[in-house]
Amino acid sequence: MKKRLWKICLLILIIFLSIPLLHILKTKWKEDNSEIIIPKGYADDASRLNLTKVDTVVQAPSTKKEMERQLRNILKYARANQLKISIAGARHSMGGHTIYPNGVVLNMLPYKQMTLDTLNNILTTGSGALWDDVLEHLDKYRKSVAVMQSFSSFSVGGSMSVNGHGWQKGSPPISSGVISFTLMKADGQVVNCSREENTELFSLVIGGYGLFGIVLDVRLKVIDNVALKYKHIRLSPDSYVSYYKKYITENPNVNLVFGRLRISDKHFLEETTLNFFVRDKSLVSPLQQQSSVEAKRLVFRGSVDSEYGKRLRWDLETTANKISNNTIFSRNELLYEDAALIENKDTTSTDLLQEYFIPEKNFNQYIKDVKPVLKNSKVDLLNITIRAVKKDDVSYLNYAREDVFGFVMLFNQKKTKMQEEEMKTLTNNLVDVAIKNGGTFYLPYRLHINRDKMRKAYPQAESFFEMKLKYDPKELFNNKFYQHYK
């Protein structure tokens, strides 16, 4: 009898484990793995919905010596042929921010040389450098970047142009980590911009979507690379703000922090996790090359159009949180994470980000208001991450005009006209909820919001576009974002 019972238990265990395994294998099987090739003479961005014919794509020089001379020639060429110039990095914006029809696309990625001032803790880097490059360079000196975005596969210049935010505790957006930068203006003149020099341009360029000139060299704040111990709390969204104050705000040892909302139909937006990393006295290990993320990626992709997949992912992540509790990481190790972790290899669909910034006092009301909007939409919601963003006093077109919580939402959209319309409707409804709760929406994404509603969230937009004409009256630097909202 005992032997028979043991066999039954073993069979149940095999069946229990085989169901998620089969789901993951099915996810892998459905992917066609076809590489999307952009035709010559065209440009696109991460949305894969903005394929646009352009005049030419120009690779920026990799050396500083050649940079200014070649860029001035490009400006001259564009003026002579009455063309517009758009500036591109890793192209993770999603609304044509790096593209202008029949224009010149300037790819800044090759320009990534960097030097570290160890005495003053300042890194000088070419704007085309990826955060991967920055972290690898700083790690040799046991240093880390003060403020960056959550994925390290974005470019420094691109992050500046959208004024990205990360998961550094008690931090404003990237604007707070930029000390200065050099900028080539439309007339070819190179100027230095900082809080003390060309301050207006400094404010306009950070979060200015490449409309005021070409960012060349950037000086960034650098801090020590430290050991961090992982902690997590599972709680109700209603308690998130109070727990955040207790465990994060009041704990000076917390360094990195983010939250995650449950998005499966079961318990939809009714559970959340608060994940944070506190300083530890352990020795810091050198940064290693990123290991394969394929298993994690497939778990994530398995949540597309699947309630089972969404529940499985939540259960696996919360279980992993328990197992990883008190695990030691280096700060650089945590920041060194590629967007390949969530890569979509289904060419019939695309993943689209949206972000909403809500004042702390309206945190709970916002979740209540946004719940039916998301629940009733036909667009597949894959993820909601929560990040606290401190008030930004630097960027002219700032989205954090007070301390806010950022709700970072990722959707999977089929590449059909119907889904595009459904996404447009959803986006407008989500923006309405954000504005109702005193919040704003992030501008690097799809251009589904009209000019008037954009100005409700950004009352400074009109003067921002007037400043654009002050510094670039011929509108040489141009893109689809400017054409849509100006």
Secondary structure, DSSP 8 states (H G I E B T S, - for coil): -HHHHHHHHHHHHHHHHHHHHHHHHHHHHH---------TTEE--TTS---EE-SEEEE--SSHHHHHHHHHHHHHHHHHTT--EEEESS---SSSTT--TTSEEEE-TT---EEEETTTTEEEEETT-BHHHHHHHHHTTTEEESS--SSTTSBHHHHHHHT----BTT---GGGGEEEEEEE-TTS-EEEEESSSSHHHHHHHTTSTT-S-EEEEEEEEEEE--EEEEEEEEE-GGGHHHHHIIIIIT-TTEEEEEEEE--SSTTTTT-EEEEEEEEE-S-----------HHHHHHHHTTTT-HHHHHHHHHHHHHHHHHHTT-EEEHHHHH---GGGG----TTEEEEEEEEEEEGGGHHHHHHHHHHHHHT-SSEEEEEEEEEE---SS-TT-S-SSSEEEEEEEEEEESSHHHHHHHHHHHHHHHHHHHHTT-EE-SSS---S-HHHHHHH-TTHHHHHHHHHHH-TT--B--HHHHHH-
